[in-house]
């Protein structure tokens, strides 16, 4: 997934209640994570450090 061009990111946290659904960060590819930050506008999924970088 390509990084969005000009999105004013609005991240919300998504949590997994099971071991069946885990996420990897779309920016640094770390993971698997039990929770991930997803932009409500462009659906970019990032870890906590990358979500802070993307807002800046």
C-alpha positions in Angstrom: 0.0 0.0 0.0 1.4 3.4 -1.0 1.7 6.2 1.4 -1.1 8.7 0.9 -0.2 12.0 -0.8 -2.0 14.7 1.1 -4.1 13.3 3.9 -4.7 15.2 7.1 -4.5 12.0 9.2 -7.0 11.4 11.9 -5.9 8.2 13.6 -8.1 5.9 15.7 -6.9 2.8 17.5 -8.1 -0.7 16.4 -7.7 -3.5 18.8 -7.8 -7.3 18.2 -9.6 -9.5 20.7 -8.2 -12.7 19.2 -4.9 -14.1 18.0 -6.5 -14.5 14.5 -6.3 -10.9 13.6 -3.0 -9.1 13.9 -1.6 -6.1 11.9 1.7 -5.0 10.5 2.6 -1.3 10.1 2.2 0.0 6.6 5.1 2.4 7.0 7.9 0.6 8.8 6.5 -3.0 8.4 6.9 -3.8 12.1 4.6 -6.3 13.7 2.5 -8.3 14.2 0.7 -5.9 16.5 -2.4 -6.6 18.7 -3.5 -3.1 18.0 -2.9 -0.6 15.2 -3.6 3.1 14.5 -5.8 3.5 11.4 -6.5 6.8 9.6 -10.2 7.4 9.4 -9.8 9.1 6.1 -7.3 7.1 4.0 -7.2 3.8 6.0 -3.4 4.0 6.5 -2.5 1.5 9.3 0.5 2.4 11.4 2.2 1.6 14.7 2.3 4.2 17.4 5.7 5.8 16.5 4.8 6.0 12.8 1.4 7.5 13.5 3.2 10.3 15.4 5.5 10.9 12.5 2.7 10.9 10.0 0.8 13.6 11.9 3.8 15.9 11.8 
